[in-house]
Amino acid sequence: MKQHHWTLALASVGLVSLGSLTHAEEQAMSQVLTSVSSTTLSGYVSAGAGWKLGGTGETGMNMPGRFNDDIDKMQGFNLNVAAISVGKALSDEDLWAAGYQVDLLFGPDAVAYNPVLGGANAEVAIKQAYVNLLVPVGNGLDVKVGVQNTIIGYEGFDVYANPNFGISYGWQIEPTQQTGVTGSYQITEAISFTGGVANTHIAGVNSRGPNDKGYLAFLGALSVTAPDSWGALSGSSFTVGAVGGDLNGTGGEGVYANNFYAGFNLLTGLEGFSVGGAFDYQDTASESYVWALAGYASFAATEKITLNARLDYTRGSDGIWSSGGLNTTDLTLNGKADELFAVTGTLDYQLWANVLTRLELRWDTALDDSRPFGREDENAVTLMANMVYMF
């Protein structure tokens, strides 16, 4: 092994041992290799195409509740997002185990999620970046410090893990991420609890209210997951949770939002068939409210083909959904509570290894006589194709 000339000089007068130095260097190299070998790299690339069938087909308008099949993505092909994740999981063998997780997003959907680099139109975002620590208390307390996914919700940002490609109304009214600290504890084999505190209620890396007033958001969720001993129900789950506190970028007294969530996934005992449900509710200091209810069904017809369906209903204060359309009088306030209903059917087909291919048909309709889908459109029918490579 090549040694520095100062090291050789010290060794020549007996002040250091080449053997000990070699051992120290080998030990340091071993530690580096151990750290590298326990680090995982993963991610995915999502692309596809979209068509709005019928209607005015106007551009520059969001489809209510669905950033990942925004009207701007209709009538053509799209890159949705590329995601890269690197991390180190907690070791089961170390009482004081430590790890980390970093999830980065690139592409148009990163803008809708939480742009953090290069301004409002940047297509780069930090989805998660946290330090993970195990505290040996009882069954072990799993602590995360940094930017994290929110702890509530049936669906997530990574749509390949969701039953459908198009996101639900409930997902849209939930927070997506918080900067703070959370702790998770496995109370029993079936019951776990997660709680924490964050700077703000909604997304924004290191975001906080002005003037450093110190207003915070609080998080909590209780989950029950059926263990193997529950037989056919094994793997079924039920979760209730809440996130409430200061709204991002406000920081004034009484300026807050509260989200409440309940959801379940039931393995029916029938081979390949499962059902689920989710309820979301949000109220704010401005006395606006919105809630959403969704029902899910999934059937694995073969090893490669899965059929997923979702019924989706939402109701909220006048303008909650409709004012997201074009800024014209016939698309905004009409004196009625906003009501939308949607039916989504998705065909998943896995022909290639590590690739999820989806074809999805969705119908949205406004039940309140508003026109959230275009100047003349109470309805929107969209056809989406999605392909995701996961590595």
N, C-alpha and C positions, 0 to 999 in steps of 0.2 A: 504494500500500500504506500502511495507517495505521501511523504511527510513534509511539512513546511520547514525551511531551513532554521528558523528560530526554535522549532520543536526539537530538531536534531541537536542543536547547540545545547539546549537545556538537558537533553538526555545524556550528552557526552560528559557533563559534570555531575551527573547522578541526581539532578533535581527532579526529573520526571522519568517515568518508565515507558519505554516504547510499547511494551506489552499492555500496560494499563491504558495508554492512549488508544492503541488499536482496539482494545475491548470497548472503550467508551465510544469510539466512532462507530464500531459495529453495532453497539446497543442503540445509539442514536439513529443509525440507518434502519435498524430493525423496527424502532418505534415509528419512523416515517412510513415504512412499508406496511406496517400494521394499520396505520391510520388510512393509508390509501386503499388498502384491500377491503376495509370496512365501509368505504364510501361508495355509494351507488349513483349511477347516472341513468336517468330515464326521461321520457317525454313523449310528445306526439305531434303530428301535423294533421290539421283538419282542413279539408277543402271540399268544394261541391258546387252546386248550382241551384238556382231558385226561379220560380215563375209564379206570378200572381195571375190567376185564371179569372178573367172577366174584370169588371169594374173599370175605374178611371185610370188605374195604373200610375198615379202621380208619383214623382220621386221627391226626395228631400223630406219624407215624412216617416216617422217611426210607426211600426206596427205595434199597437199597445201591448206591453208586456213582453216584447220579444226583440231584444237587441241582436240576437244571433241569426234571425231571419228578417232583418230590417228591410223595408221596402227598397232601399238602395241596392240590395243584393238580388232583387228580382230581375227576371229577363236576362240572365247571364250566368257566367261562371265566377267563382269566388275562392280566394284564400280566406279562410275564417281566422285561424290562429295557429301559431307554432308555439309549443311550450317545451321548456327545458327545466328539469328538476335535478338537483344534486343534493345529497344529504347523507347523514350517518345516523342509523337507528340506534336506540338505546340497547345496550348489551344486557342480556338476562343474567350474566355471570358477575356483574359489577354492582354492588350495593349503591355506589355513588356514580352510576353511569351518566355519561353526557353525550349529546349528539347535536345535530343541527339539521335544518331543512331550508332550501332556497328554491323557489318556483318562479320562473320568469316567463313572461308572455310577449309574443311578437306578432304583429298583424292587426287588422282592423278591429277585432273583438277586444284587443287590449285597450283600445281607446275607450270603449264603452265600459270596461271594467274599472280601471283606475289608472289613467295615464300619469306617469311620474317623471318622465324624462323628455326634454325637448318641447315642452308646451302642450297645449290642449289637444293638438292634432298628432301628437307623437304616438306611434304604434308600438310602444314599449311600456311594459308595466311590471312591477313587482307584485306578484300574487301573494306569496308568503316568503318570509325570511325571519327565522326565529332560532333561538338557542333552546335546546331541549335538555332538561335535567331530571334525574330521578332522585327523589328524596326518600330514604328508607324509613318511612313511617307506616306502620301497619302493613297493608298489602302493597305499599309503594305508591307514592304521590308523583304523578307525571306532570312536571311543570314546563310551560312554554313561555318564553319571553321574547317579544318582538311582534312582527306583523303576521297575523294568522287569519285563516278562514273563519267566518262566523260559525258559531256552534249550533245554529238552528237551521232547519230546512230539509225538505224531502229531496230536493234536487240540488245540484252544485254547478259551478261554472264549467267544469270539465264534462261536456255534454255526452261524451262517449260512455260515461258511467251512469247517465240518466236513462230512464226507459224510452224517452223520446228525444229527438234532436231539438225541436222548438221548445223553448222554456215555458213554464207555466206562468199564469198571472201571480200565483203565490210567490214564486222566485223573485219576481220583479219588485215586490214590496218589502222583501227582506233585506237587511244589511248584507254586504258581501264579505267584508273583512274589518278587523279592528287592530289597532296598535296598542298592545298592553300585555298583561300577564294572565294566564289561565292555569288552573290546576285540575287534573282528572284523577279520580279515585275509584277503584273497583270495590264497591261495598260488599257485594256477595258475588257468587258465580254468575248471577243473572243481572244484577243491578249495578249501574255505574252513575257517577255524578261528575259534572264539569261546571266549574264556576270561575269567574274572573272579573277583572276591572280593566277598562280601556280608556283612551283619551276621549273618543267620540263614539256616537252611535253608528255612524256610517263610514264608508271607505275613505281612505286617505292615509298614506304612509306618514307617520309622525304628525298627523293633523291634530289640531286643537283649537279651541275657541280663542278669540282675540284677547289681548291684554293679560294673558296667562292667569285667568281667573280660577283655573283649577277645577272647572266642572268636568265630571267624569261620566262614563257609561258603565253599566253593570250587566253581567252575563250569567246565565245559569241554565242548566239542562239536566234532566234526569232521564235515563234510558233503561229499559228492560229488554234484554235479549235472551230468548229461550235457549237454554243449554241443551246438550245432547240428551240429557236425562228426560227431556220433555217429549221425546219421541218424534212424531210426525211434525210437530210444531217447531222443532229445533231450527234455530236460525231466524225465526220470526222476531220482530222487534217493535217496540212502542217507545216514543220519545215525546216529552213535553219540555218546553223551554221558553225563555224570554230574554230579550235584549232591550235595555232602556237607558236613556240618558241624554246627554248633550248632543245637539245636532252639529255636524261638522261645519266649522267656519262661522259659528254664531256666538256661542259662549255667553249669551245673555240669560238672565234669570227667567225661568219659565219657558225657555225655548228648547224643547225636547221632543223626542219621539219614543214611543214604546211599541215593541213588537212581541206578539205572543204566538206560539207555534205548538201544534200537536200533530203527530203523524204516526202511521203504523205501516208495517209491511208484514203480510201474513202468508206463510207457505201453507197451502191448503191441504197438503197430503196427497193431492192428485199430481201425478208425475208431470213436472214441467209447468205447472200452473200456480200463479201467485197473484194476490190482489193487494192493493194499498190505498191509503187515503192521507190527505193532508189538509190542515186548516191553518190559515194565517190571518192575523189581525194586526192592524197598525193604527194608532191614533197619535196626534201631534198637539202641540200647544196652540196651534191655530184653530183647533177644534175640528179639523178635517179628519176623516177616517176612511179606511178601506179594508175590506176583508176578502178572502178568496178561499174557495173550497175545491178540491180536486180529488178525483177517484181514478185509480190505476188498475189495469189488468195486464198480465203478461203470460204468454204461453209459448214454451219452447217446443215447436212442432217437430224438429229434428235437431241433431247436433249442430247444424249450421244455420237453421232458420228459427227466428223468434219473432212472434207477433206481439206488439205492444199497443195498448189503447189508453187514452186519457179523456175524461170529461172534466171540463174546467169552467167554473163560474166565479164571477167577482162582482162586488157592489161597493160603491164608495161615494164620497161627497161629489157634488156636481163639479166637473172639471178634472177630477183625479185622472181619468183615462182620456177623455175626449179632448182636453186642452193640449194633449201631446200631439195632436194632428196639425194640419195647416192652420196658420193664424188667420182664420176667417170666421165671421160671426156664426155661420151655420155649423161650425165644427167645435165650438167651445161651450159656453154655458147655455143651458136650456131650461133651468129651473127644476130639473129632475136629478135624482141620484143616478150616477153612472152605473150601468149594468151591462156586462159582457158575458157571453157564453161561447165556449169553444169545444170542438170535438177533434181529436187528433188520432190518426192511425199510422203506425210505423212498422215497416218490414225491415228486420235486420237479417243480413245474409253475410256469413263469413266464409268466403271462398278461399282467400289467401291467408297465410299465416300472419298474425299480428295486425290484420287489417279488418276494420269494421266498416261494412257498406250498408247504407240506409236509404230507403225511399219512404218519404213521408207526405201524407195528404192531411191538410188541416183546414177546418172551416171555423171562422170567427163571426159572430153576429152581435150587433148592439141591440139590447132589449129596451133601451130608453129613448129611442127615436133620435139619437145623436148620429153624427157621421164621422166617426173616428178613423175610417179607412179611406177617406177621399171625399170630395165635395158632394158626391151623390151616393156614397157607398155606406150602407148599413151593414154590409157583409164583406168578408174577405175570404177567398179560397186560395190557398197557396200550396204549391207542390215543391218539395225540397228534396234534393239528392245530396247525400253527405258521405264522404269517405275519410276515414281516420286511420293513419298508420301509427301504432304505438310501439315504442322501443324502450 
